[in-house]
């Protein structure tokens, strides 16, 4: 074998070339690693940017392009606490369900309540071939009974009101000062509220109460009663009103079970919270106020003595309001800075709708519409004159007709749409038929 002898200079050159080749390989490898690092870094930034954009879509969920992230909710119970803007809310919810052909829990016959002020029973609502979507006519909250009707995957929502303002509204709406003889003004009524409430609840005053049962108060802890708290009505039911620990525990259970407790005194804010929770559109919460009293009593500022009298008389309602007023504003703080921008935008669109529908009187016309332009809170949409009518009409009649079509094939002679009670017949379970 022939040996090749290299000079020291040749060995040095060969070593340099070998190292150079290896450095090239290392350099190429390093460049590839660097390129891969840049790729993954850019991919991570893109993913974070997408997540940020998606979060924005959730925060402004009125936009239909966020539907993939925030799905419209159509299965819920709404508890109507009387004289808490509940008929206005009722019209919003009825309209929402009607245009989507959702299945309502409909009172039997011509009833307008679901057993209220008693706990709901099977005989209080019409049976259905389809699963129910919405329970929203007047009913006393009871989770066990309502889950049997609605199922487990149901949201619970309600609305309450500052108790003093609810009292002034009730005094005017139910004519409480005129049931007694001689009639008394609001101030005198409050100063003797137990006396006059006893007179109102007595059997002798039954004709003046429309269809409220004997012994039932419309001014004492009525919100607590509507929310299902056991307060001794009807006779034989437990009464926890004097047990503060039991009252607080019940309120905490309500907070755990209800997705939203709206506040009538902050109605626009409540509706925007509802819209965001339910992933509804801005158009869904536009409304025309119903059953609004024009009595001026809400402007009365009570003196300390009168306020304390009513606080002592209806203490549980005040405790409920204080608790949920705090949680209401806590929910709003969690919404972020865009929340009040959306509330202000909603107020503007609400005014545009009211002008078009009710000032310009397009609710009574046909074929007219107003266009609401796109914003960060909504896509462009129209409000038609026909939709104006939906905002001002008593839609329970439309829901009954929908039931008759879907369930009875249009045959209104069947039992579930029987004729109203006779003139001398006293309804046995709350308000049994409407005055039309």
Protein Blocks (a to p, Z undefined) as FASTA:
>chain_A
ZZddddfklmmmmmmmmmmmmmmmmmmmmmmmmmmmmmmmmmmmmmmmmmmmmmmmmmmm
mbmklmmmmccdfbdcddddehihklmmmmmmmmmmmmnopacdddehjbfbehiabdcd
fklpccdfbdcfbdcbdcdddfklmmmmnommbccddddddfklmmmmmmmmnommmmpc
cdddfklmmmmmmmmmmmmmpmklmmmnopacehiafkgoklmmmnopaehiaehiacfk
lmmklmmmmmmmmmmmpmbdcdfklmmlmmmmmmmmnopafklmgccdehiacehlmmpc
cdfklmmmmmmmmmmmmmmmmmmmmmmmmmmmmnojmlmmmmmmmmmmmmmmmmmmmmno
pmmgghiacdddddfkbccddddfklmmmmmccfklmmmmmmmmmmnnopakbmklcccd
dfklccfehjfbdcZZ
